[in-house]
């Protein structure tokens, strides 16, 4: 009498290879366990395909946004590098200037007055015209009026002769009602002799 394999769910399949032509209980159990899942996929194929399509669209959108963000990050990095180079060049230009600074680079509002550290140069900022990148000054040197309502544009340097030397008013920036400026003092040979007593 031939022995038959028990294919009930609780039966343990034989460990040896299944002879050709005999029923494999293990494979049968796997197919029977997957049958409900395969039926679910078949019955709801359109719904599952829709979810997969939405997922692929969302993934594509996320990849595009990540690529855009990476491009924006690179652009911001380039702009910061350019700003750093400009500031470095500006600082290097000031450091190469042999003329002593009598009014360090600073921001000043329209309507304010500034005096150089040696007291020889008085600047009154009458108004700031941001659209034209200029400011209008009234300037006194050694107590005497030198300019009245004189316009200076960004990047320009105005020379103001005085007893101690020539004051160099530099207009760096204009922003709203503010200006960035500095004043240096160029001391000539005749002025150096007076100041040093030589």
C-alpha positions in Angstrom: 0.0 0.0 0.0 1.4 3.4 -1.1 1.9 6.1 1.5 0.2 9.4 0.8 1.5 12.8 2.0 -0.7 14.6 4.4 -1.5 18.1 2.8 -3.4 19.4 5.7 -2.4 23.0 6.9 -0.8 21.6 10.0 1.3 19.0 8.3 5.0 19.5 8.0 6.3 18.9 4.5 9.0 16.3 4.1 12.6 17.6 4.2 13.9 15.4 1.4 13.4 16.3 -2.2 9.9 15.6 -3.6 10.1 12.8 -6.2 9.0 13.6 -9.7 5.3 13.2 -10.2 4.4 13.6 -6.5 2.3 16.4 -5.1 4.4 19.1 -3.2 2.4 20.1 -0.2 4.6 23.1 0.6 4.0 24.8 -2.7 0.3 24.0 -2.5 0.1 25.7 0.9 1.9 28.8 -0.4 -0.4 29.1 -3.4 -3.5 28.6 -1.2 -2.2 31.3 1.2 -1.6 33.8 -1.6 -4.9 33.2 -3.3 -6.8 35.8 -1.2 -4.1 38.4 -1.9 -4.1 37.7 -5.6 -7.9 37.9 -5.7 -7.7 41.3 -3.9 -5.2 42.6 -6.4 -7.4 41.4 -9.3 -10.6 42.8 -7.9 -9.0 46.3 -7.1 -6.5 46.5 -9.9 -7.6 50.0 -11.1 -7.5 51.4 -7.6 -4.0 50.0 -6.9 -2.8 51.2 -10.2 -4.2 54.7 -9.4 -2.4 54.8 -6.1 0.9 53.7 -7.8 0.4 56.4 -10.4 -0.2 59.1 -7.8 2.9 57.9 -5.9 5.0 58.1 -9.0 3.8 61.7 -9.8 4.5 62.8 -6.2 8.0 61.2 -6.3 8.7 63.0 -9.6 7.5 66.3 -8.1 9.7 65.8 -5.1 12.7 65.1 -7.2 12.1 68.3 -9.3 11.7 70.4 -6.2 14.9 69.0 -4.8 16.7 69.8 -8.0 15.4 73.4 -8.0 16.4 73.8 -4.3 19.9 72.6 -5.1 20.1 75.1 -8.0 19.0 77.9 -5.7 21.5 76.9 -3.1 24.3 77.0 -5.6 23.2 80.5 -6.8 23.1 81.8 -3.2 26.5 80.3 -2.6 27.9 82.1 -5.7 26.3 85.4 -4.7 27.8 85.1 -1.2 31.2 84.4 -2.6 30.9 87.4 -4.9 29.9 89.6 -2.0 32.8 88.3 0.0 35.2 89.1 -2.8 33.8 92.6 -3.2 34.2 93.3 0.5 37.7 91.9 0.5 38.7 94.1 -2.5 37.2 97.1 -0.7 39.1 96.4 2.5 42.3 95.8 0.5 41.8 99.1 -1.2 41.4 100.9 2.1 44.4 99.2 3.6 46.6 100.2 0.6 45.5 103.8 1.1 48.4 105.7 2.7 46.2 108.6 3.7 45.1 108.4 7.4 41.3 108.0 8.0 39.8 110.9 9.9 36.2 109.7 9.6 35.9 105.9 9.4 33.5 104.3 7.0 30.0 104.4 8.5 26.3 104.8 7.8 24.7 108.2 8.3 21.0 109.3 7.9 19.8 112.2 5.8 19.8 115.4 7.9 22.7 114.3 10.1 26.0 116.1 10.6 29.4 114.5 10.9 32.8 115.9 11.9 36.2 114.5 11.2 38.3 113.3 14.2 40.7 116.3 13.8 37.8 118.7 13.7 38.7 120.2 10.4 35.9 118.9 8.2 32.2 119.2 8.8 29.7 117.3 6.7 26.0 118.0 6.7 23.8 115.5 4.7 21.0 117.6 3.3 19.2 114.8 1.5 19.6 111.4 0.0 18.3 110.5 -3.5 18.4 106.7 -3.6 16.9 106.5 -7.1 19.9 108.4 -8.5 22.3 106.9 -6.0 23.5 110.3 -4.8 23.5 112.5 -1.7 23.5 116.3 -1.3 26.0 117.8 1.1 26.9 121.1 2.7 30.6 121.0 3.6 32.7 123.2 5.8 36.5 122.9 6.0 38.5 124.7 8.8 35.3 126.6 9.7 34.8 128.0 6.2 32.0 127.0 3.8 33.4 125.0 0.9 30.3 123.5 -0.7 26.6 124.3 -0.4 24.0 121.7 -1.6 26.7 119.8 -3.5 25.6 116.4 -5.0 28.0 113.4 -4.8 27.3 110.1 -6.5 28.1 106.6 -5.2 31.8 105.7 -6.0 32.9 109.4 -6.2 35.6 111.0 -4.1 35.5 114.7 -3.4 38.8 116.5 -2.6 38.5 119.3 0.0 41.7 121.3 0.5 42.3 122.6 4.0 45.1 123.8 6.3 46.0 120.3 7.5 45.9 118.8 4.0 43.3 117.6 1.5 40.3 115.9 2.9 39.0 113.0 0.7 35.3 112.5 1.1 34.3 109.1 -0.3 30.7 108.1 -0.9 30.5 104.3 -0.8 26.8 103.4 -0.7 23.2 104.7 -0.8 20.4 102.9 0.8 17.0 104.5 1.4 17.7 107.7 3.4 21.2 106.5 4.5 24.6 106.9 3.0 27.8 105.0 3.6 30.8 107.3 3.6 34.3 107.9 4.9 36.9 110.8 5.0 40.6 110.4 4.7 43.2 113.2 5.0 45.9 113.4 2.4 48.9 115.3 4.0 51.2 117.1 1.5 54.8 117.8 2.1 54.1 121.4 3.2 51.4 120.2 5.6 53.7 117.4 7.0 56.3 120.0 7.9 53.7 122.1 9.7 52.2 119.2 11.6 55.5 117.5 12.6 57.4 120.7 13.2 60.2 119.7 10.7 
